[in-house]
Amino acid sequence: MWLGGANVVGWAHDGKRYSAWTAWRACRHGAARRGAALEADITLYANVFDTYRQRGIDPQLELYKSLVHEFSHVLRFGHSATPSDAMSVGARTRAEWVPPSANDLERCRERYLGR
């Protein structure tokens, strides 16, 4: 990860298992207490998307799913045990997974609207 003072979304070729990874650093003042990220970098691993293509999985759809998941990390959401959620770790390569799920929306409402 870069974390060099700018928010970066980029590609790498050395992903072992994951399609993407997010690194973030929270600011130290009031925004951190509210859960805001100061800086976040997302790395997408090209070799994993090549593997998806070889397995007959749509790499464009998987890229979309991965970006939704990783940008949700930027918004400070953790992983979910609900298989249909954007933040579910195992759901992204399932064809039926289309974000946002009802639970995703409820988690957003709870976090950002306080209900």
C-alpha positions as a Markdown table, in Angstrom:
| # | Residue | x | y | z |
|---|---|---|---|---|
| 1 | Met | 0.0 | 0.0 | 0.0 |
| 2 | Trp | 1.1 | 3.5 | -0.6 |
| 3 | Leu | -0.4 | 5.8 | 2.1 |
| 4 | Gly | 1.7 | 8.6 | 0.9 |
| 5 | Gly | -0.6 | 11.6 | 1.5 |
| 6 | Ala | -3.0 | 11.0 | -1.4 |
| 7 | Asn | -5.9 | 8.7 | -1.9 |
| 8 | Val | -4.9 | 6.1 | -4.6 |
| 9 | Val | -6.8 | 3.4 | -6.4 |
| 10 | Gly | -4.3 | 1.3 | -8.5 |
| 11 | Trp | -3.4 | -2.0 | -9.9 |
| 12 | Ala | -0.7 | -4.6 | -8.8 |
| 13 | His | 0.1 | -8.0 | -10.2 |
| 14 | Asp | 1.1 | -9.9 | -7.1 |
| 15 | Gly | -2.3 | -10.6 | -5.4 |
| 16 | Lys | -2.2 | -14.1 | -3.9 |
| 17 | Arg | -5.8 | -14.7 | -2.8 |
| 18 | Tyr | -7.8 | -11.4 | -2.8 |
| 19 | Ser | -9.0 | -9.4 | -5.8 |
| 20 | Ala | -8.4 | -6.2 | -3.9 |
| 21 | Trp | -7.1 | -4.7 | -0.6 |
| 22 | Thr | -7.7 | -1.4 | 1.2 |
| 23 | Ala | -5.4 | 0.4 | 3.5 |
| 24 | Trp | -6.6 | 3.4 | 5.4 |
| 25 | Arg | -5.5 | 5.7 | 8.1 |
| 26 | Ala | -7.9 | 7.7 | 10.3 |
| 27 | Cys | -7.4 | 11.3 | 11.2 |
| 28 | Arg | -6.5 | 12.0 | 14.8 |
| 29 | His | -9.1 | 14.7 | 15.6 |
| 30 | Gly | -12.9 | 15.0 | 15.7 |
| 31 | Ala | -13.4 | 13.3 | 12.4 |
| 32 | Ala | -11.7 | 10.1 | 13.6 |
| 33 | Arg | -14.0 | 9.9 | 16.5 |
| 34 | Arg | -16.9 | 10.0 | 14.0 |
| 35 | Gly | -15.3 | 7.2 | 12.0 |
| 36 | Ala | -14.0 | 9.3 | 9.1 |
| 37 | Ala | -11.0 | 8.1 | 7.1 |
| 38 | Leu | -8.2 | 10.6 | 6.4 |
| 39 | Glu | -6.5 | 8.6 | 3.7 |
| 40 | Ala | -7.3 | 5.4 | 2.0 |
| 41 | Asp | -5.6 | 3.4 | -0.8 |
| 42 | Ile | -7.1 | 0.6 | -2.7 |
| 43 | Thr | -5.0 | -2.0 | -4.6 |
| 44 | Leu | -6.6 | -4.2 | -7.2 |
| 45 | Tyr | -4.7 | -7.4 | -8.1 |
| 46 | Ala | -4.7 | -8.0 | -11.9 |
| 47 | Asn | -3.7 | -11.7 | -11.6 |
| 48 | Val | -6.9 | -12.5 | -9.7 |
| 49 | Phe | -9.1 | -10.9 | -12.3 |
| 50 | Asp | -7.1 | -13.0 | -15.0 |
| 51 | Thr | -8.0 | -16.1 | -13.0 |
| 52 | Tyr | -11.7 | -15.1 | -12.9 |
| 53 | Arg | -11.6 | -14.7 | -16.7 |
| 54 | Gln | -10.0 | -18.2 | -17.1 |
| 55 | Arg | -12.7 | -19.7 | -14.9 |
| 56 | Gly | -15.5 | -18.1 | -17.0 |
| 57 | Ile | -16.4 | -15.5 | -14.4 |
| 58 | Asp | -17.1 | -12.0 | -15.7 |
| 59 | Pro | -14.1 | -9.9 | -14.7 |
| 60 | Gln | -15.9 | -6.6 | -15.2 |
| 61 | Leu | -18.7 | -7.6 | -12.8 |
| 62 | Glu | -16.1 | -8.9 | -10.3 |
| 63 | Leu | -14.3 | -5.6 | -10.6 |
| 64 | Tyr | -17.5 | -3.7 | -9.8 |
| 65 | Lys | -18.2 | -6.0 | -6.8 |
| 66 | Ser | -14.6 | -5.6 | -5.6 |
| 67 | Leu | -14.7 | -1.8 | -5.8 |
| 68 | Val | -18.0 | -1.7 | -3.9 |
| 69 | His | -16.5 | -3.8 | -1.2 |
| 70 | Glu | -13.3 | -1.9 | -1.0 |
| 71 | Phe | -14.9 | 1.5 | -1.0 |
| 72 | Ser | -17.2 | 0.3 | 1.8 |
| 73 | His | -14.0 | -0.3 | 3.8 |
| 74 | Val | -13.0 | 3.3 | 3.1 |
| 75 | Leu | -16.4 | 4.2 | 4.6 |
| 76 | Arg | -15.3 | 2.2 | 7.7 |
| 77 | Phe | -17.5 | -0.8 | 7.2 |
| 78 | Gly | -16.2 | -4.2 | 8.5 |
| 79 | His | -17.0 | -7.6 | 7.0 |
| 80 | Ser | -20.5 | -9.0 | 7.3 |
| 81 | Ala | -21.5 | -12.6 | 7.9 |
| 82 | Thr | -24.6 | -12.1 | 5.7 |
| 83 | Pro | -23.8 | -13.8 | 2.3 |
| 84 | Ser | -25.7 | -11.3 | 0.2 |
| 85 | Asp | -24.0 | -8.2 | 1.7 |
| 86 | Ala | -21.4 | -6.2 | -0.2 |
| 87 | Met | -19.1 | -6.7 | 2.8 |
| 88 | Ser | -19.4 | -10.5 | 2.8 |
| 89 | Val | -16.0 | -11.9 | 2.1 |
| 90 | Gly | -17.2 | -15.0 | 0.2 |
| 91 | Ala | -20.1 | -13.6 | -1.8 |
| 92 | Arg | -18.3 | -11.6 | -4.4 |
| 93 | Thr | -17.8 | -14.5 | -6.9 |
| 94 | Arg | -21.4 | -15.7 | -6.5 |
| 95 | Ala | -23.6 | -14.7 | -9.5 |
| 96 | Glu | -26.5 | -13.8 | -7.3 |
| 97 | Trp | -24.6 | -11.1 | -5.4 |
| 98 | Val | -25.8 | -7.7 | -6.5 |
| 99 | Pro | -25.2 | -4.8 | -4.1 |
| 100 | Pro | -26.5 | -3.1 | -2.2 |
| 101 | Ser | -28.5 | -5.7 | -0.2 |
| 102 | Ala | -31.2 | -4.7 | 2.2 |
| 103 | Asn | -28.8 | -5.3 | 5.1 |
| 104 | Asp | -26.1 | -3.1 | 3.4 |
| 105 | Leu | -28.6 | -0.2 | 3.2 |
| 106 | Glu | -29.7 | -0.7 | 6.8 |
| 107 | Arg | -26.0 | -0.7 | 8.0 |
| 108 | Cys | -25.5 | 2.6 | 6.1 |
| 109 | Arg | -28.6 | 4.1 | 7.7 |
| 110 | Glu | -27.5 | 3.1 | 11.2 |
| 111 | Arg | -23.9 | 4.4 | 10.7 |
| 112 | Tyr | -24.7 | 7.7 | 8.9 |
| 113 | Leu | -28.2 | 8.5 | 9.8 |
| 114 | Gly | -28.3 | 7.1 | 13.3 |
| 115 | Arg | -31.4 | 5.0 | 12.8 |
